[in-house]
Amino acid sequence: MDKFDELELNGRKLLESFLIQVGATNLHPTEDKFAPVDYYFTYKDKKVVAEIKVRDIKYEGYDTHLMEVSKYKSLVKDKKDSQSDTAYYINFFTDGTKVNAYWYSTNTVRNFGTIDYKYCPTTTAADNGNYYKKVIMIPSNKAQRFTLVNGEWSKSINNDYL
């Protein structure tokens, strides 16, 4: 299993633990590791599609989190194609023990994100060099935030569940 697979599997396990706790149903991770989205589920009778990113906790403290424009476009397209009610971009920040989740709806990304170009690694999971990527910088204070403590997810201050 390469680092990409490891991060992908970890993200899906984290999301599944959250979804089970909040009573989501119809949990369906995508099967292709290169699929443009990662997960489908139903929450309170709403169909949801999600894109997951697992990042090192050292990147959590920034005022903005980034999303590749191509990922945003794929998520919006899949929301429409799958007739989902909403779509989320979910960032898990972890050091291996502590986990914090930042949930951004595509509406939040569209309404508060700003376009920029950043010199980034080609991929998160492998050292394949860097290049300039067109990204959306999303204010981290616009996220719905959750923390995993002792196997239980709790919402962060000033947040509501989905």
C-alpha positions, 0 to 999 in steps of 0.5 A: 500500500503506497502513501496515497492509498494509506491517506485515502483509507485513513480519510474514509475510516475517519469519515465513516466513524463520524457518519456512523456516530451522527446516524448517516445512512447509505454509506458508499465510498467510491471504489476507484482511488482516482475517482473525482469524489470519495464518498456518498451518504444520506444524512437527514434524508439529504443525499450528500457527496464528499471529497476528503483530504487528510493532511498533517496537523502542522497545516491546520493553523493557517487562516485559509485552507486550500482546495484545487480548483479542479477538485472543486469543479469535479465536486460540483459536477458530481453533486449535479450528476448524482442529484445530491442535495449538498457536497462537502470538501472535508479536511482531516488534520492529524498527527496520528493521534489527534484528529480535527475535521473541517467541513466546507460546503461547496456553497461556502467555498464559492461564497468565501473562497478566493482564487490563487496560484500556489507552488504546491507538491504535485501530489499530497502522498508522494514527492513527485516535485512541485508546480503552480496549481490554481487553488481556492483559498477558503477561510478556515473560520468558515468551516464546520469543525469537529474533533475526534477525542477518545473515539467520539466526535464532538463539534467545536465551539460555534458550530452546528452539525451538518 
